[in-house]
Structure formats: C-alpha cells, structure tokens
Amino acid sequence: MQQERAHVYVPAFPIAEWIVLNWWALLNEPCRTPVIPRTANGDMPWIKRHCLRCADSALLLPALYFYNDGRGIGVEWQADQRDNLPHLPGEFVDGNCDRLDKDLTESALAEFVNAVLAQVKGLAEERVQATLATWHAIQNADIDETRFCIAAGRLGLDPYDPSQVTDDLADFLETGLGDPEELLVRDLTEVADARTIAAQWNWVQEASRAQQLGPGPTSNAIGQPAAKDSPFRFGYELAARVREAAGLAPTQAIGSVHEVGQLVTNSLLETPDQNHIPGQELHAIVGWNPRRRIVIAGPRLPRHDNQRFLDARGLYHALFTCESSHRLVTRAYTWDQQSSRAFAAELLAPREALRDRAPKSADSAAVERLAREFVVSTRLIENQLENAGVTVVDE
C-alpha cells in the first residue's frame, strides 16, 4: 500500500561529503538557465554540484537544489514524476521554491557538516579522511584564499582541483581580478566562462577607462519598492514607477529609451559603440561619467528592437543598481539581471497595454502587429502576453 510520509531516514555522511565537495559552488554559483533543470535533461555538471540527490544515487533523496541567486541562496525542490524512481522505496510528491539568507544558510550547513564529521573523524577510511581534509581547508581559509575560492566556485570550478583551475587561471583569480564580492567583478564571475574570463575582464577595464565610468547618484526620485519574492515582479513594479515619473500613460508606447532616461534623471543617456567583447556572455557596461550622464556601452546590435531592449536593461542598472559601482548587463539569470529583463519588457511593452490591444487569443499576426507598434521583438510580446493572461496561439 502506498502511503505519504513527512520524513525519511538516510545516512548523513554522504550528504555531508557532498556539501563539502561542492561547498564553494553550492554557496556562490548561480543557476545557468532561466529555470532550474531537471536531472533527466539538464546540465549534468551543474546539477551534480547543486542537487542534493546527487550526493548518493542509492539513497532516497529529494531533487533539492541550492544555488546563489545574486541576493541570497535560492532553493527549489521538485516533485518526482510517478514511478520515476523504480529502484527506490519511494518518491517525492511535493515541489516548491524559496529564498534563504546566505550567511544563515552557510552557518546551518557548516553546523550540519561539523556534527556529522565529528561522528566519523576516527575512521581510517579514505572517503572520510579526504572529506575531513577538504573541510579543514575550507574552515581555515584566510581572506585571500576565501576570495579565490569564491571566484572559482562562482565559475563552477573546484578550487582544490588543479585539473579544473589551471596555473594561469589561478594566477588571474588571485592577482588580476580583485575582490569577487565587488559588484563589477561579481557581475562578471556570475556569467563568465573560465576560458575567456581574463579577456572579458580586460574588456571591462578598457571600457571603464574609455567611458570614464563610475557609480551614479546614491538616490533618485523613484523610490524602490519593498523587496518582492520575485525579481520579475520587482522589475515590473520599478518599470511602472519609471513610466509614471516620465509622465507616460500606463498603456502608452514609448518613443525612445533615451528620452525616458532624460525625463526621469534630467541627465543625458549615451550609448556609445564599445565593440569586441570576447564571448557572448556580456552585453554592455553601464555607469555614470564625470559629466553625470548615463552611459550604456557595448557592441551595437543589428536589430533596433533588440537594441531598445538592451538600452532599457541598461537604464534599469543606471537607476537602481549603480549607487556604488558601474555594472554589467549580462546573460546571467541572477536577481539583478532577471529584474532588468522584466523592467525592460514592462517599460517598452506594458502588459496592460497589450491586454487592451490584443484579442483573447493572439495569433502570430496580432503578435507581429503589437511588436511593430511597441518596437520590440515578437518573442518579448509573446512573453508579456502570456504574463498578462492572454493566450498566444500558433496558426
């Protein structure tokens, strides 16, 4: 007879071993995709670093993911599909997500590991001794070592594995990059590839000097809302406030992101072409120059609608995330980057406006018409319509 239970008993050491092995990535690496992947079809190296089930495939463990979302620790647990674990005595029927404080999470995980390893420290078993040695290195890392390990972990690398962290990369992370918690460095390490990060950092530094970029005003007339449970809702609300501050009606299409920026800041917005970014992870650098102008610098995009979207993402950073440093617009899925996408979508094509103009079921012709009116991509229109509760149909 199948029964639901609120708890199961499993050995604790494999879990503690997995936490220790993946410590730096677990607490610092973001999710690399828009949604958390499933173990059957996702990015397996990332899943192995972040999914508790990977601690031991022979144990009944949940598909529980820990990852850094840019503001804390995101957690998500996924329900199993029926009969998906035929060789185990049960399956998990509940799924949800939450956000945790990073320091409290780190403290709780460390307490668990300490408690488990205290019970096995006398065993002369290779797995136990290797785990104890790694945990000792983690717990006794000095400031410089910790910074190095955070940067490596955020890149998805094991800082103690020379096959993953080459001598050249180690030298760059130790001496060329700076503090991984500085916002500009964090933006880069949240999205960079280990093979191109040095070249990308050179581009960031050159662009910063060429455009004389720095932080913006410590405050502006557009107050930020209370923290939301979703970066998307946060970005949507800020877009509504910016549109109101610019004197735009809720359903009005905007003529130019530059005009909106000038209306809400009384400053000019410049978008110089700063080409030759290595790789595809970085899109632009954003900051304020000595003339107190907003600068969004990066390669010019061939399509005008895509450039408008990039400029709108840059405006989000200029207004709300540049109070202590200039920032990067990237393809990452951390809080600030996802908020900037939601902000840009709602600024350019508000859901209310689309709902008013679209039929209950929007076909491709309706989507294309709205894309032309709001000068955005059809994909953006489709996403905004779905978020507004309008069905998009394929014909």
C-alpha positions in Angstrom: 0.0 0.0 0.0 1.3 3.4 -0.9 1.5 5.9 1.9 2.7 9.5 2.3 5.3 10.3 4.9 6.6 13.6 6.1 10.2 12.3 6.8 12.6 9.6 5.8 15.8 8.3 7.4 19.0 8.2 5.4 22.7 8.1 6.2 24.1 11.5 6.9 27.7 11.1 5.8 27.1 11.1 2.0 25.2 14.3 2.4 27.9 16.0 4.4 30.5 14.7 2.0 28.6 16.2 -1.0 28.2 19.5 0.8 32.0 19.7 1.5 32.9 18.6 -2.0 30.7 21.3 -3.6 30.9 23.9 -0.9 32.2 26.9 -2.9 29.9 26.3 -5.9 26.9 25.5 -3.7 27.0 28.9 -2.0 28.3 31.0 -4.8 27.4 29.7 -8.3 24.2 30.9 -9.9 21.8 28.8 -12.0 22.9 28.9 -15.6 19.5 28.6 -17.1 16.2 30.5 -16.9 14.6 27.7 -14.8 16.1 25.0 -12.6 17.0 22.0 -14.8 15.7 18.5 -14.1 18.1 15.7 -13.7 16.9 13.8 -16.7 17.6 16.5 -19.3 19.6 19.3 -17.7 23.2 20.5 -17.4 24.5 17.4 -15.5 27.8 19.0 -14.2 25.8 21.9 -12.7 23.1 19.5 -11.4 25.8 17.4 -9.7 27.1 20.5 -7.9 23.7 21.7 -6.8 21.2 18.9 -6.5 21.2 17.0 -3.2 20.0 13.8 -4.9 23.5 13.6 -6.5 25.0 13.0 -3.1 24.3 9.3 -3.5 22.1 7.8 -6.2 21.4 4.8 -4.0 19.7 6.9 -1.3 16.1 8.2 -1.4 17.0 11.9 -1.5 14.9 14.8 -2.9 15.7 16.7 -6.1 16.6 19.7 -3.8 18.7 22.4 -5.4 20.8 25.1 -3.7 22.3 27.9 -5.7 23.2 31.6 -5.4 20.6 33.9 -6.9 22.5 37.1 -6.6 20.7 38.2 -3.4 20.9 35.1 -1.3 20.5 31.3 -1.6 17.7 30.1 -3.9 16.3 26.7 -3.0 13.9 24.6 -5.1 12.6 21.1 -4.6 11.0 19.2 -7.4 8.3 16.6 -7.2 9.1 13.3 -8.8 7.1 12.0 -11.7 5.1 8.9 -10.8 7.2 5.7 -11.0 10.3 7.8 -11.9 12.4 6.1 -9.2 11.6 2.4 -9.7 14.7 1.1 -7.8 14.0 3.2 -4.7 11.4 2.6 -2.0 9.5 5.9 -2.6 9.3 9.2 -4.4 8.8 12.8 -3.5 5.4 14.3 -4.2 5.8 17.9 -3.3 7.7 20.8 -5.0 8.2 24.4 -4.3 10.9 27.1 -4.0 12.1 29.6 -1.5 14.9 32.1 -0.9 17.3 31.9 2.1 19.8 34.3 3.7 23.3 33.3 2.5 25.0 33.8 5.9 22.4 31.8 7.8 22.4 29.0 5.2 26.2 28.8 5.3 26.1 28.6 9.1 23.5 25.9 9.1 25.3 23.8 6.5 28.5 24.2 8.4 26.8 23.1 11.7 25.4 20.0 10.0 28.8 19.1 8.5 30.6 19.6 11.8 28.1 17.4 13.6 28.4 14.6 11.0 32.2 14.6 10.7 32.5 14.6 14.5 31.0 11.2 14.5 33.3 9.7 11.9 36.6 11.5 12.4 38.3 8.5 13.9 37.6 6.2 11.0 40.7 5.4 8.8 38.5 5.3 5.7 39.7 7.1 2.6 36.4 8.9 1.9 36.2 10.1 5.5 39.8 11.3 5.6 39.5 13.1 2.3 36.4 14.9 3.4 37.9 15.9 6.7 41.0 17.3 4.9 38.9 19.3 2.5 36.6 20.6 5.3 39.7 21.6 7.3 41.0 23.6 4.3 37.6 25.3 3.9 37.3 26.2 7.5 40.8 27.5 7.8 41.0 29.5 4.6 42.3 33.1 5.1 40.8 36.1 3.4 42.8 35.8 0.2 42.2 32.1 -0.1 38.5 32.6 0.6 38.2 35.2 -2.2 40.0 32.9 -4.6 37.7 30.0 -3.7 34.5 32.2 -4.0 35.6 33.3 -7.5 36.4 29.7 -8.6 33.2 28.4 -7.1 31.1 31.0 -8.8 32.6 29.9 -12.1 31.5 26.3 -11.2 35.0 25.1 -10.5 36.5 23.2 -7.6 39.3 25.5 -6.3 41.2 22.5 -4.9 41.3 20.6 -8.3 44.3 21.6 -10.4 42.7 19.9 -13.5 39.9 22.5 -13.3 41.9 25.5 -12.1 45.0 25.8 -14.3 48.0 27.8 -13.1 47.2 30.7 -15.5 43.6 30.8 -14.2 44.6 30.6 -10.6 47.1 33.4 -11.1 44.4 35.6 -12.7 41.8 34.9 -10.0 44.4 35.6 -7.3 46.1 38.7 -8.6 44.2 40.0 -11.7 40.6 40.0 -10.8 40.1 41.7 -7.4 37.5 41.0 -4.7 34.8 38.7 -6.1 32.2 40.4 -4.0 32.7 43.8 -5.7 29.7 44.4 -7.9 31.5 44.6 -11.2 33.6 41.5 -10.5 30.5 39.7 -9.3 28.6 40.5 -12.4 31.4 39.0 -14.5 32.0 35.9 -12.4 28.3 35.1 -12.3 28.3 34.6 -16.1 31.9 34.2 -17.4 33.5 31.1 -18.9 36.8 30.2 -17.3 38.4 30.1 -20.7 37.5 33.7 -21.6 37.2 35.4 -18.2 40.6 37.1 -18.4 39.9 38.6 -21.8 36.5 39.7 -20.7 37.9 41.4 -17.7 40.3 43.2 -19.9 37.4 44.5 -22.0 35.6 45.6 -18.9 38.6 47.6 -17.6 39.2 49.1 -21.0 35.6 50.1 -21.5 35.5 51.6 -17.9 38.5 53.7 -18.7 37.4 54.7 -22.2 34.0 55.9 -21.0 35.2 57.1 -17.6 32.6 55.1 -15.8 31.8 55.2 -12.1 28.8 54.9 -9.7 25.7 57.1 -10.1 23.7 59.1 -7.6 23.1 57.4 -4.2 19.4 58.1 -4.6 16.8 59.3 -7.1 13.2 60.5 -7.1 12.0 56.9 -7.9 11.8 55.0 -4.7 12.4 51.3 -4.8 9.5 49.1 -3.6 9.8 46.7 -0.7 11.6 43.5 -1.5 9.5 41.2 -3.6 9.5 37.4 -3.7 10.3 37.5 -7.4 12.8 39.5 -9.5 10.2 39.7 -12.2 7.6 41.4 -10.0 10.3 43.7 -8.7 11.3 44.7 -12.2 7.7 45.2 -13.3 6.9 47.5 -10.4 10.0 49.6 -11.0 9.1 49.9 -14.7 5.6 51.2 -13.7 7.2 53.8 -11.4 9.6 55.0 -14.1 6.8 55.3 -16.6 4.8 57.3 -14.1 7.8 59.5 -13.3 8.3 60.1 -17.1 4.7 61.2 -17.5 3.7 58.2 -19.6 0.2 56.8 -19.5 0.1 53.1 -18.4 -0.8 51.9 -21.9 1.3 54.4 -23.9 4.1 53.2 -26.2 7.4 55.0 -25.6 9.3 56.7 -28.3 12.9 56.4 -27.0 14.6 54.9 -24.0 17.0 57.9 -24.2 14.0 60.2 -23.7 12.7 58.3 -20.8 16.1 58.3 -19.1 16.4 62.1 -19.6 12.9 62.7 -18.2 13.4 60.8 -15.0 17.0 61.8 -14.3 17.4 65.2 -16.0 20.6 63.7 -17.5 21.5 62.6 -20.9 21.8 58.9 -21.8 24.6 57.9 -24.1 25.0 54.6 -25.9 28.5 54.5 -27.4 29.7 51.6 -29.5 32.2 49.7 -27.4 32.9 46.7 -29.5 34.9 43.5 -29.4 33.6 41.8 -26.2 35.2 38.3 -26.0 32.5 35.6 -25.9 28.7 36.1 -25.8 28.1 36.4 -22.0 28.5 40.1 -21.7 26.2 42.6 -23.5 27.1 46.0 -22.2 28.7 48.0 -19.3 26.6 50.7 -17.6 27.6 53.6 -15.4 27.7 57.3 -15.0 30.5 59.5 -16.4 32.0 62.6 -14.8 29.5 64.8 -16.7 26.8 63.0 -14.8 25.5 61.3 -17.9 24.3 57.7 -18.1 26.5 55.6 -20.3 25.4 52.2 -21.7 28.4 51.0 -23.7 28.7 47.8 -25.8 28.5 46.4 -29.3 25.6 47.9 -31.3 23.0 45.3 -32.1 21.9 44.9 -35.7 18.2 45.0 -34.9 16.7 48.2 -33.5 14.1 46.4 -31.3 16.9 44.3 -29.6 19.0 47.5 -29.1 16.0 49.2 -27.4 15.6 46.2 -25.0 19.3 46.3 -24.2 19.1 50.1 -23.6 16.2 49.6 -21.3 18.0 46.9 -19.3 20.9 49.4 -19.0 18.6 52.1 -17.8 17.4 49.8 -15.0 21.0 49.3 -13.8 21.8 53.0 -14.1 18.8 54.0 -12.0 18.7 51.2 -9.4 22.0 49.2 -9.1 24.8 51.7 -9.8 24.8 53.5 -6.5 28.2 52.1 -5.5 29.7 50.9 -8.8 29.1 50.7 -12.5 27.6 47.4 -13.6 27.4 44.9 -16.4 24.4 43.8 -18.5 24.8 40.1 -19.0 23.0 36.9 -20.0 23.0 35.7 -16.3 19.9 34.7 -14.5 20.7 36.3 -11.2 18.3 38.7 -9.4 19.5 42.0 -10.9 19.8 40.6 -14.4 16.4 39.0 -14.3 14.9 42.2 -12.8 16.5 44.2 -15.6 14.8 41.9 -18.2 11.4 42.3 -16.5 11.9 46.0 -16.2 12.8 46.4 -19.9 9.9 44.3 -21.0 7.3 46.2 -18.9 8.9 49.6 -19.8 8.7 49.0 -23.5 5.5 46.9 -23.8 3.4 47.1 -20.6 1.1 44.1 -20.0 -1.9 46.3 -19.5 -1.3 48.0 -22.9 -1.0 44.6 -24.6 -4.1 43.2 -22.9 -6.1 46.2 -24.1 -4.9 45.8 -27.7 -4.8 42.1 -28.1 -7.7 39.6 -28.7 -8.3 37.0 -26.1 -6.3 34.6 -28.2 -3.5 36.3 -30.0 -2.3 34.7 -33.2 1.0 35.4 -35.0 -0.5 38.4 -36.9 -1.6 40.0 -33.7 1.8 39.4 -32.1 3.6 40.9 -35.1 1.3 44.0 -35.1 2.0 44.6 -31.4 5.7 44.1 -31.9 5.7 46.8 -34.6 3.7 49.2 -32.5 5.9 48.9 -29.4 9.1 48.4 -31.4 10.1 45.2 -29.6 10.7 41.6 -30.7 7.8 39.2 -31.2 9.3 37.0 -28.5 9.0 39.8 -26.0 5.4 40.4 -27.0 4.6 36.7 -26.6 6.2 36.6 -23.1 4.3 39.7 -22.0 1.0 38.5 -23.4 1.4 35.2 -21.5 2.3 37.0 -18.3 -0.9 39.2 -18.9 -3.0 36.1 -19.1 -3.6 36.3 -22.9 -3.4 33.1 -24.8 -0.9 33.0 -27.7 -1.9 30.6 -30.4 0.1 29.2 -33.3 -1.6 29.4 -36.7 
